[in-house]
Amino acid sequence: MTAVIRTARPEDAPFLAWCILTAGRAHLARGWYDISLGLDDAGCLAALTQLVLTETPSWWRWDRWLVAEADGAPAAGLAAFGSTAFATSEAAMTEALSGLGWTLEQIGEVWRRGAYVFSCTSQAGDDHESWVIENVACRPEHRGKGLVAALLARALEVGRAQRFPDAQISFVIGNAAAERAYARAGFRLVEERRHPDFQAAVGTPGLKRFGQAL
């Protein structure tokens, strides 16, 4: 099918929240957002919608996203951004959850519950900023139609146009569908990290990071 790719808009926030939650779960029953937020599906989606709409310019915010439309409605999405955007994660989460009435103590518990993920996270070398792709997700009824491939191709074009030297993408070990899609887009294994805390939290040993030169 022919994908219609566009930049995201604020009104896409509920769909982008769904992308974040779905990508975080990957092939698993529960992902980082389920565990760290400690909420049911509706609660997670409400919190993530606020996270997409923060004034803080984080890697979650709507203006970092590309959306693929099918039949005039969002069907797949991903976030693409420079790696320095990770630095505002805590500020963005605090803004989003404070707006929902969470206390600073409750927000601190989010990072405590989700601390396992940092045992396996990594980024490219400290000598440069990389182009990062995250939160790749597609509605089940539109999978296998080339939407994710089209989004990845466009995201890489944007990174090249902004003169980033390389791109990276991370995913949980065992997510075979993601690994195949990213390999087809030209990514190759850069690093694999495993830790027992990660295994205990979600049932898979850690993360793979793929990369490619731009």
N, C-alpha and C positions, 0 to 999 in steps of 0.2 A: 504494500500500500504506500501511497505518497503521504509522508508525514508533514504536517504544518508545524514548524518549529517557531516559537516566539519567546521573547523575554517575559518573565512573570510579572504579574501585577498584584497590588495589595489584595484585591478581591479573590485571588487564588489561594489565600492563606489556608483555608480548610483543606484544600487538596494538597498543598505543600506539607501541612502537618501530617496528613496521611502518608505521604512519601517518606517523611522522616521516621515515623513509627514503623512503617513496613520495611524500609531499608535497614533500620536498626535490628529488627528481628531476623532478617535474612531467611534462612531455612529453619530457624529455631522457633520454639513456642513462645519464648520471651526474649526481648533484647534489652539494650542498655536503658532505654527510656522507660520500659515497664518496670525494671528493677530500681533505677535511680529515683524515679518519681513516685513509685509505690502506689500507682493509681490503676483503675480499670481502664478499658479502652476509651470510654467517653471522657474520663478525666485526663488521660494522656493527650488525647486529641485537643481538648480545650486548652491545656497548658502549652502544647506545641504551637497551636494557632497564635497564642499570645507571643511566643518566642519568635515566630516568623515576622511579627509586626512591631518589634521593639524599635525604639529610636536608636539604640546602640547598634552600630554597624557590624554585627557579627556574621559568621559564616552561615548561620541559619536564616538570616533575614531575606525577605522576598526578592530583593534586588540582586541577589547572587544567583538566581535561578533561571533555568531554561525549561520550557514546558512544551511537550508535544501534544497537539490536539488531534482528536479523531471525532468526526461528526460534530465539530464545533465545540467540543467539551474537552477539558484536560484529561489526558489518558496516561501520560508518563512525564516524569520530571527528574531533574538533577540539579544540584548546586555546583557551581564552579567559581573558584576564587583564588587569590594569592594566599599562600600559607600563613602570612602574618595575621590573617583574619582570625585565626584560632585564639589569639591573645585576648580577645574581648569576650570569650565564652562565659566566664564567670559573671562579668558585668551584665551581659545580656540575659542570662538565666535569672539573676537577681531581679532585674527590671521586670521580666515577664511574670515571675512567680509572686513578687511583691504586689503587682497589679491585681493578682487574684486573691490577695489577702494572706499570703504566706508570711510567716515571721522569718527573721534572719536565721534563727535556730533551725526551723524547718528546712530552709534552703540549704543550710550547711549539711543536713542529713542527706540531701540529694547527692552531694559530692561524696559523702562517706559511703553510701550504698553503692554508688557507681565507681568507686575507686579501683575496682578490679581491672577496669579497661585500661588504665594507665600502665599496668604491668606489661602491656603488649603494644602500646602505641609508639609510633616513631614517625619521623619526618625525614626529608632529604637533608643533605649536608647544611651546616650552619653558614656556609659561605655565600649562599644565594637564596632567593625566594623562589619557591616552586609554584606551579599552577596545580591546584588540587581539585579533584572531582569527588563529590560525596553525595550521599542520600539518593542514590539511583533507584527508582521504583517505577513500576508500570502496573496499571489496573489489570487484574487477572484476565478479563475478557479481551484485552488487547495485546496480550503477550504473544510472541512469535510472529509479529507483524512488522518488525524492523524499526519500531519506534525508539528503543533504547540505542540501537546502532546509530540512528540518525542524530539522537541527542548527543551521544559521545563524539561523533564526528564534528558537530557544530561546536561543542565545548572545546575541543582541541583546536579548532580554527580560531576561536576567540583567544585562547591562550597564546597561540602563535602570533596573532595580530598585536597582542599586548607585549610581545617579545620576552615571554618567559622562556628560560632555557630548557625546562623539562616539565613533565606532568606526572602526577602520582595519584594513585587510587588505592584504598585499603578495603579489605573485606574479611569476614570471619572465615577461618579455615573450615572447609567442608561445604561452602557455598559454591557448588559446582556450576550452577547456571551463571552466576556472576563471573566466575573465573573464565568460563568459555567466552562470554560476551566481551570481557576486557581483553582477552588474548586476541580475539578477532579484530578489536579496535587498535591493535598494535602494541599493547602493554605486555611487559615481561616481568617475571619475578625479580624483585630487588632484595626483599628481606622477608623472613618469616620469624615471628616471635611467639613463643609459647610460655605459659605460666600456670601453675596449679590453681592460683586464685581465679583466673579466667575460666578454667575448666570447671571449677566448683560452682561458679556463678551461673553459667549458661550451658554447660555440657559440651563445649567444644574447646580445644586447647589454646586458641589465640587468634592472631591476625596475620594475614599476608599483605604485603605492600607491593604493588606492581608499579612500574614506571616506564616512561619512554621519553626520548629526546624530542624537543619541539624545534 
